[in-house]
């Protein structure tokens, strides 16, 4: 079964045109090499690794489809109002790096 990974509507276009090639999650949604869908589009996971929230904010904000570290932190805090970035920037999370198929 191919998992469907939920994304905010604001990321639809970024996913479609390849400007968003990573997502940071509290849990692992798939493994490297597996396929998933989002907005009826298919993607292949290139790498799925554990890292810290700080590492993603500082080094992967562009692959997340965002312009700055501050943008990443803002989006993270909007999605996770009870476990905000500032509460634990060293929190271990799952970074999914992927590419669109087709």
Phi and psi in radians as a Rosetta constraint file:
Dihedral C 1 N 2 CA 2 C 2 CIRCULARHARMONIC -1.501 0.35
Dihedral N 2 CA 2 C 2 N 3 CIRCULARHARMONIC 2.123 0.35
Dihedral C 2 N 3 CA 3 C 3 CIRCULARHARMONIC -1.229 0.35
Dihedral N 3 CA 3 C 3 N 4 CIRCULARHARMONIC 2.592 0.35
Dihedral C 3 N 4 CA 4 C 4 CIRCULARHARMONIC -1.841 0.35
Dihedral N 4 CA 4 C 4 N 5 CIRCULARHARMONIC 2.041 0.35
Dihedral C 4 N 5 CA 5 C 5 CIRCULARHARMONIC -1.680 0.35
Dihedral N 5 CA 5 C 5 N 6 CIRCULARHARMONIC 2.160 0.35
Dihedral C 5 N 6 CA 6 C 6 CIRCULARHARMONIC -1.307 0.35
Dihedral N 6 CA 6 C 6 N 7 CIRCULARHARMONIC 2.419 0.35
Dihedral C 6 N 7 CA 7 C 7 CIRCULARHARMONIC -2.309 0.35
Dihedral N 7 CA 7 C 7 N 8 CIRCULARHARMONIC 2.669 0.35
Dihedral C 7 N 8 CA 8 C 8 CIRCULARHARMONIC -1.157 0.35
Dihedral N 8 CA 8 C 8 N 9 CIRCULARHARMONIC 2.575 0.35
Dihedral C 8 N 9 CA 9 C 9 CIRCULARHARMONIC -0.961 0.35
Dihedral N 9 CA 9 C 9 N 10 CIRCULARHARMONIC -0.602 0.35
Dihedral C 9 N 10 CA 10 C 10 CIRCULARHARMONIC -1.087 0.35
Dihedral N 10 CA 10 C 10 N 11 CIRCULARHARMONIC -0.264 0.35
Dihedral C 10 N 11 CA 11 C 11 CIRCULARHARMONIC -1.687 0.35
Dihedral N 11 CA 11 C 11 N 12 CIRCULARHARMONIC -0.068 0.35
Dihedral C 11 N 12 CA 12 C 12 CIRCULARHARMONIC -0.947 0.35
Dihedral N 12 CA 12 C 12 N 13 CIRCULARHARMONIC -0.942 0.35
Dihedral C 12 N 13 CA 13 C 13 CIRCULARHARMONIC -1.143 0.35
Dihedral N 13 CA 13 C 13 N 14 CIRCULARHARMONIC -0.675 0.35
Dihedral C 13 N 14 CA 14 C 14 CIRCULARHARMONIC -1.117 0.35
Dihedral N 14 CA 14 C 14 N 15 CIRCULARHARMONIC -0.665 0.35
Dihedral C 14 N 15 CA 15 C 15 CIRCULARHARMONIC -1.186 0.35
Dihedral N 15 CA 15 C 15 N 16 CIRCULARHARMONIC -0.746 0.35
Dihedral C 15 N 16 CA 16 C 16 CIRCULARHARMONIC -1.097 0.35
Dihedral N 16 CA 16 C 16 N 17 CIRCULARHARMONIC -0.688 0.35
Dihedral C 16 N 17 CA 17 C 17 CIRCULARHARMONIC -1.754 0.35
Dihedral N 17 CA 17 C 17 N 18 CIRCULARHARMONIC 0.161 0.35
Dihedral C 17 N 18 CA 18 C 18 CIRCULARHARMONIC 1.420 0.35
Dihedral N 18 CA 18 C 18 N 19 CIRCULARHARMONIC 0.219 0.35
Dihedral C 18 N 19 CA 19 C 19 CIRCULARHARMONIC -1.450 0.35
Dihedral N 19 CA 19 C 19 N 20 CIRCULARHARMONIC -0.305 0.35
Dihedral C 19 N 20 CA 20 C 20 CIRCULARHARMONIC -1.989 0.35
Dihedral N 20 CA 20 C 20 N 21 CIRCULARHARMONIC 1.950 0.35
Dihedral C 20 N 21 CA 21 C 21 CIRCULARHARMONIC -2.194 0.35
Dihedral N 21 CA 21 C 21 N 22 CIRCULARHARMONIC 0.325 0.35
Dihedral C 21 N 22 CA 22 C 22 CIRCULARHARMONIC -2.664 0.35
Dihedral N 22 CA 22 C 22 N 23 CIRCULARHARMONIC 2.680 0.35
Dihedral C 22 N 23 CA 23 C 23 CIRCULARHARMONIC -2.513 0.35
Dihedral N 23 CA 23 C 23 N 24 CIRCULARHARMONIC 2.443 0.35
Dihedral C 23 N 24 CA 24 C 24 CIRCULARHARMONIC -1.843 0.35
Dihedral N 24 CA 24 C 24 N 25 CIRCULARHARMONIC 2.234 0.35
Dihedral C 24 N 25 CA 25 C 25 CIRCULARHARMONIC -2.362 0.35
Dihedral N 25 CA 25 C 25 N 26 CIRCULARHARMONIC 2.718 0.35
Dihedral C 25 N 26 CA 26 C 26 CIRCULARHARMONIC -1.274 0.35
Dihedral N 26 CA 26 C 26 N 27 CIRCULARHARMONIC -0.425 0.35
Dihedral C 26 N 27 CA 27 C 27 CIRCULARHARMONIC -2.291 0.35
Dihedral N 27 CA 27 C 27 N 28 CIRCULARHARMONIC 2.833 0.35
Dihedral C 27 N 28 CA 28 C 28 CIRCULARHARMONIC -1.435 0.35
Dihedral N 28 CA 28 C 28 N 29 CIRCULARHARMONIC 2.255 0.35
Dihedral C 28 N 29 CA 29 C 29 CIRCULARHARMONIC -1.686 0.35
Dihedral N 29 CA 29 C 29 N 30 CIRCULARHARMONIC -0.441 0.35
Dihedral C 29 N 30 CA 30 C 30 CIRCULARHARMONIC -2.806 0.35
Dihedral N 30 CA 30 C 30 N 31 CIRCULARHARMONIC 3.109 0.35
Dihedral C 30 N 31 CA 31 C 31 CIRCULARHARMONIC -1.959 0.35
Dihedral N 31 CA 31 C 31 N 32 CIRCULARHARMONIC 2.812 0.35
Dihedral C 31 N 32 CA 32 C 32 CIRCULARHARMONIC -0.971 0.35
Dihedral N 32 CA 32 C 32 N 33 CIRCULARHARMONIC 2.353 0.35
Dihedral C 32 N 33 CA 33 C 33 CIRCULARHARMONIC 1.656 0.35
Dihedral N 33 CA 33 C 33 N 34 CIRCULARHARMONIC -0.290 0.35
Dihedral C 33 N 34 CA 34 C 34 CIRCULARHARMONIC -1.481 0.35
Dihedral N 34 CA 34 C 34 N 35 CIRCULARHARMONIC 2.780 0.35
Dihedral C 34 N 35 CA 35 C 35 CIRCULARHARMONIC -1.816 0.35
Dihedral N 35 CA 35 C 35 N 36 CIRCULARHARMONIC 2.556 0.35
Dihedral C 35 N 36 CA 36 C 36 CIRCULARHARMONIC -2.459 0.35
Dihedral N 36 CA 36 C 36 N 37 CIRCULARHARMONIC 2.919 0.35
Dihedral C 36 N 37 CA 37 C 37 CIRCULARHARMONIC -2.107 0.35
Dihedral N 37 CA 37 C 37 N 38 CIRCULARHARMONIC 2.704 0.35
Dihedral C 37 N 38 CA 38 C 38 CIRCULARHARMONIC -2.719 0.35
Dihedral N 38 CA 38 C 38 N 39 CIRCULARHARMONIC 2.236 0.35
Dihedral C 38 N 39 CA 39 C 39 CIRCULARHARMONIC 0.930 0.35
Dihedral N 39 CA 39 C 39 N 40 CIRCULARHARMONIC 0.684 0.35
Dihedral C 39 N 40 CA 40 C 40 CIRCULARHARMONIC 1.126 0.35
Dihedral N 40 CA 40 C 40 N 41 CIRCULARHARMONIC 0.270 0.35
Dihedral C 40 N 41 CA 41 C 41 CIRCULARHARMONIC -1.851 0.35
Dihedral N 41 CA 41 C 41 N 42 CIRCULARHARMONIC 2.638 0.35
Dihedral C 41 N 42 CA 42 C 42 CIRCULARHARMONIC -1.840 0.35
Dihedral N 42 CA 42 C 42 N 43 CIRCULARHARMONIC 2.509 0.35
Dihedral C 42 N 43 CA 43 C 43 CIRCULARHARMONIC -2.394 0.35
Dihedral N 43 CA 43 C 43 N 44 CIRCULARHARMONIC 2.655 0.35
Dihedral C 43 N 44 CA 44 C 44 CIRCULARHARMONIC -1.968 0.35
Dihedral N 44 CA 44 C 44 N 45 CIRCULARHARMONIC 2.286 0.35
Dihedral C 44 N 45 CA 45 C 45 CIRCULARHARMONIC -1.313 0.35
Dihedral N 45 CA 45 C 45 N 46 CIRCULARHARMONIC 2.168 0.35
Dihedral C 45 N 46 CA 46 C 46 CIRCULARHARMONIC -1.533 0.35
Dihedral N 46 CA 46 C 46 N 47 CIRCULARHARMONIC -0.716 0.35
Dihedral C 46 N 47 CA 47 C 47 CIRCULARHARMONIC -2.625 0.35
Dihedral N 47 CA 47 C 47 N 48 CIRCULARHARMONIC 2.477 0.35
Dihedral C 47 N 48 CA 48 C 48 CIRCULARHARMONIC -2.367 0.35
Dihedral N 48 CA 48 C 48 N 49 CIRCULARHARMONIC 1.948 0.35
Dihedral C 48 N 49 CA 49 C 49 CIRCULARHARMONIC -2.393 0.35
Dihedral N 49 CA 49 C 49 N 50 CIRCULARHARMONIC 2.719 0.35
Dihedral C 49 N 50 CA 50 C 50 CIRCULARHARMONIC -1.469 0.35
Dihedral N 50 CA 50 C 50 N 51 CIRCULARHARMONIC 2.446 0.35
Dihedral C 50 N 51 CA 51 C 51 CIRCULARHARMONIC -2.752 0.35
Dihedral N 51 CA 51 C 51 N 52 CIRCULARHARMONIC -3.084 0.35
Dihedral C 51 N 52 CA 52 C 52 CIRCULARHARMONIC -1.678 0.35
Dihedral N 52 CA 52 C 52 N 53 CIRCULARHARMONIC 2.699 0.35
Dihedral C 52 N 53 CA 53 C 53 CIRCULARHARMONIC -1.016 0.35
Dihedral N 53 CA 53 C 53 N 54 CIRCULARHARMONIC -0.711 0.35
Dihedral C 53 N 54 CA 54 C 54 CIRCULARHARMONIC -1.050 0.35
Dihedral N 54 CA 54 C 54 N 55 CIRCULARHARMONIC -0.760 0.35
Dihedral C 54 N 55 CA 55 C 55 CIRCULARHARMONIC -1.035 0.35
Dihedral N 55 CA 55 C 55 N 56 CIRCULARHARMONIC -0.764 0.35
Dihedral C 55 N 56 CA 56 C 56 CIRCULARHARMONIC -1.133 0.35
Dihedral N 56 CA 56 C 56 N 57 CIRCULARHARMONIC -0.822 0.35
Dihedral C 56 N 57 CA 57 C 57 CIRCULARHARMONIC -1.027 0.35
Dihedral N 57 CA 57 C 57 N 58 CIRCULARHARMONIC -0.685 0.35
Dihedral C 57 N 58 CA 58 C 58 CIRCULARHARMONIC -1.516 0.35
Dihedral N 58 CA 58 C 58 N 59 CIRCULARHARMONIC -0.505 0.35
Dihedral C 58 N 59 CA 59 C 59 CIRCULARHARMONIC -2.106 0.35
Dihedral N 59 CA 59 C 59 N 60 CIRCULARHARMONIC -0.263 0.35
Dihedral C 59 N 60 CA 60 C 60 CIRCULARHARMONIC -2.166 0.35
Dihedral N 60 CA 60 C 60 N 61 CIRCULARHARMONIC 0.203 0.35
Dihedral C 60 N 61 CA 61 C 61 CIRCULARHARMONIC -1.048 0.35
Dihedral N 61 CA 61 C 61 N 62 CIRCULARHARMONIC -0.596 0.35
Dihedral C 61 N 62 CA 62 C 62 CIRCULARHARMONIC -1.214 0.35
Dihedral N 62 CA 62 C 62 N 63 CIRCULARHARMONIC -0.708 0.35
Dihedral C 62 N 63 CA 63 C 63 CIRCULARHARMONIC -1.203 0.35
Dihedral N 63 CA 63 C 63 N 64 CIRCULARHARMONIC -0.359 0.35
Dihedral C 63 N 64 CA 64 C 64 CIRCULARHARMONIC -1.361 0.35
Dihedral N 64 CA 64 C 64 N 65 CIRCULARHARMONIC -0.032 0.35
Dihedral C 64 N 65 CA 65 C 65 CIRCULARHARMONIC 1.475 0.35
Dihedral N 65 CA 65 C 65 N 66 CIRCULARHARMONIC 0.315 0.35
Dihedral C 65 N 66 CA 66 C 66 CIRCULARHARMONIC -2.016 0.35
Dihedral N 66 CA 66 C 66 N 67 CIRCULARHARMONIC 2.851 0.35
Dihedral C 66 N 67 CA 67 C 67 CIRCULARHARMONIC -1.588 0.35
Dihedral N 67 CA 67 C 67 N 68 CIRCULARHARMONIC -0.497 0.35
Dihedral C 67 N 68 CA 68 C 68 CIRCULARHARMONIC -2.526 0.35
Dihedral N 68 CA 68 C 68 N 69 CIRCULARHARMONIC 2.891 0.35
Dihedral C 68 N 69 CA 69 C 69 CIRCULARHARMONIC -1.019 0.35
Dihedral N 69 CA 69 C 69 N 70 CIRCULARHARMONIC -0.719 0.35
Dihedral C 69 N 70 CA 70 C 70 CIRCULARHARMONIC -1.092 0.35
Dihedral N 70 CA 70 C 70 N 71 CIRCULARHARMONIC -0.645 0.35
Dihedral C 70 N 71 CA 71 C 71 CIRCULARHARMONIC -1.100 0.35
Dihedral N 71 CA 71 C 71 N 72 CIRCULARHARMONIC -0.737 0.35
Dihedral C 71 N 72 CA 72 C 72 CIRCULARHARMONIC -1.070 0.35
Dihedral N 72 CA 72 C 72 N 73 CIRCULARHARMONIC -0.823 0.35
Dihedral C 72 N 73 CA 73 C 73 CIRCULARHARMONIC -1.064 0.35
Dihedral N 73 CA 73 C 73 N 74 CIRCULARHARMONIC -0.746 0.35
Dihedral C 73 N 74 CA 74 C 74 CIRCULARHARMONIC -1.038 0.35
Dihedral N 74 CA 74 C 74 N 75 CIRCULARHARMONIC -0.831 0.35
Dihedral C 74 N 75 CA 75 C 75 CIRCULARHARMONIC -1.143 0.35
Dihedral N 75 CA 75 C 75 N 76 CIRCULARHARMONIC -0.758 0.35
Dihedral C 75 N 76 CA 76 C 76 CIRCULARHARMONIC -1.000 0.35
Dihedral N 76 CA 76 C 76 N 77 CIRCULARHARMONIC -0.814 0.35
Dihedral C 76 N 77 CA 77 C 77 CIRCULARHARMONIC -1.137 0.35
Dihedral N 77 CA 77 C 77 N 78 CIRCULARHARMONIC -0.616 0.35
Dihedral C 77 N 78 CA 78 C 78 CIRCULARHARMONIC -1.149 0.35
Dihedral N 78 CA 78 C 78 N 79 CIRCULARHARMONIC -0.688 0.35
Dihedral C 78 N 79 CA 79 C 79 CIRCULARHARMONIC -1.375 0.35
Dihedral N 79 CA 79 C 79 N 80 CIRCULARHARMONIC -0.541 0.35
Dihedral C 79 N 80 CA 80 C 80 CIRCULARHARMONIC -2.136 0.35
Dihedral N 80 CA 80 C 80 N 81 CIRCULARHARMONIC 1.172 0.35
Dihedral C 80 N 81 CA 81 C 81 CIRCULARHARMONIC -1.135 0.35
Dihedral N 81 CA 81 C 81 N 82 CIRCULARHARMONIC -0.370 0.35
Dihedral C 81 N 82 CA 82 C 82 CIRCULARHARMONIC -1.649 0.35
Dihedral N 82 CA 82 C 82 N 83 CIRCULARHARMONIC -0.224 0.35
Dihedral C 82 N 83 CA 83 C 83 CIRCULARHARMONIC -2.356 0.35
Dihedral N 83 CA 83 C 83 N 84 CIRCULARHARMONIC 1.172 0.35
Dihedral C 83 N 84 CA 84 C 84 CIRCULARHARMONIC -1.196 0.35
Dihedral N 84 CA 84 C 84 N 85 CIRCULARHARMONIC 2.816 0.35
Dihedral C 84 N 85 CA 85 C 85 CIRCULARHARMONIC -0.925 0.35
Dihedral N 85 CA 85 C 85 N 86 CIRCULARHARMONIC -0.859 0.35
Dihedral C 85 N 86 CA 86 C 86 CIRCULARHARMONIC -1.120 0.35
Dihedral N 86 CA 86 C 86 N 87 CIRCULARHARMONIC -0.386 0.35
Dihedral C 86 N 87 CA 87 C 87 CIRCULARHARMONIC -1.148 0.35
Dihedral N 87 CA 87 C 87 N 88 CIRCULARHARMONIC -0.574 0.35
Dihedral C 87 N 88 CA 88 C 88 CIRCULARHARMONIC -2.907 0.35
Dihedral N 88 CA 88 C 88 N 89 CIRCULARHARMONIC 1.386 0.35
Dihedral C 88 N 89 CA 89 C 89 CIRCULARHARMONIC -1.135 0.35
Dihedral N 89 CA 89 C 89 N 90 CIRCULARHARMONIC -0.270 0.35
Dihedral C 89 N 90 CA 90 C 90 CIRCULARHARMONIC -1.604 0.35
Dihedral N 90 CA 90 C 90 N 91 CIRCULARHARMONIC 0.127 0.35
Dihedral C 90 N 91 CA 91 C 91 CIRCULARHARMONIC -0.961 0.35
Dihedral N 91 CA 91 C 91 N 92 CIRCULARHARMONIC 2.366 0.35
Dihedral C 91 N 92 CA 92 C 92 CIRCULARHARMONIC -1.486 0.35
Dihedral N 92 CA 92 C 92 N 93 CIRCULARHARMONIC 2.223 0.35
Dihedral C 92 N 93 CA 93 C 93 CIRCULARHARMONIC -2.310 0.35
Dihedral N 93 CA 93 C 93 N 94 CIRCULARHARMONIC 3.086 0.35
Dihedral C 93 N 94 CA 94 C 94 CIRCULARHARMONIC -1.841 0.35
Dihedral N 94 CA 94 C 94 N 95 CIRCULARHARMONIC 2.165 0.35
Dihedral C 94 N 95 CA 95 C 95 CIRCULARHARMONIC -1.773 0.35
Dihedral N 95 CA 95 C 95 N 96 CIRCULARHARMONIC 2.089 0.35
Dihedral C 95 N 96 CA 96 C 96 CIRCULARHARMONIC -1.837 0.35
Dihedral N 96 CA 96 C 96 N 97 CIRCULARHARMONIC 2.054 0.35
Dihedral C 96 N 97 CA 97 C 97 CIRCULARHARMONIC -1.884 0.35
Dihedral N 97 CA 97 C 97 N 98 CIRCULARHARMONIC 2.335 0.35
Dihedral C 97 N 98 CA 98 C 98 CIRCULARHARMONIC -2.573 0.35
Dihedral N 98 CA 98 C 98 N 99 CIRCULARHARMONIC 3.004 0.35
Dihedral C 98 N 99 CA 99 C 99 CIRCULARHARMONIC -2.409 0.35
Dihedral N 99 CA 99 C 99 N 100 CIRCULARHARMONIC 2.625 0.35
Dihedral C 99 N 100 CA 100 C 100 CIRCULARHARMONIC -1.343 0.35
Dihedral N 100 CA 100 C 100 N 101 CIRCULARHARMONIC 2.495 0.35
Dihedral C 100 N 101 CA 101 C 101 CIRCULARHARMONIC -1.761 0.35
Dihedral N 101 CA 101 C 101 N 102 CIRCULARHARMONIC 2.237 0.35
